[in-house]
Amino acid sequence: MNNETLNKIIRKRVIWAEIKAQEQEYHRLQKQIDELEQAKKDVSFEVQKKLAESEKIGEWMAEREYEALMRGEEKQTDV
């Protein structure tokens, strides 16, 4: 076997080793992307929960304000 053939065989093996390493890096990065996407969904869900809670509090406060206004009007009409 001459030097050129041996060099080509070695180069081909090196190329395949590099391809395998790149594939592993790709899968590692894809896993990170998937984890980040899930984290985004989790954060979005938590924000939605907090918005719903905030809206309920706002409604409760509006009801209390309405009741206070109605009591104030009742006192004025009693006078």
Secondary structure as the mmCIF struct_conf table of DSSP 4:
data_model
#
loop_
_struct_conf.conf_type_id
_struct_conf.id
_struct_conf.beg_label_comp_id
_struct_conf.beg_label_asym_id
_struct_conf.beg_label_seq_id
_struct_conf.end_label_comp_id
_struct_conf.end_label_asym_id
_struct_conf.end_label_seq_id
HELX_RH_AL_P HELX_RH_AL_P1 ASN A 3 ASP A 78
#
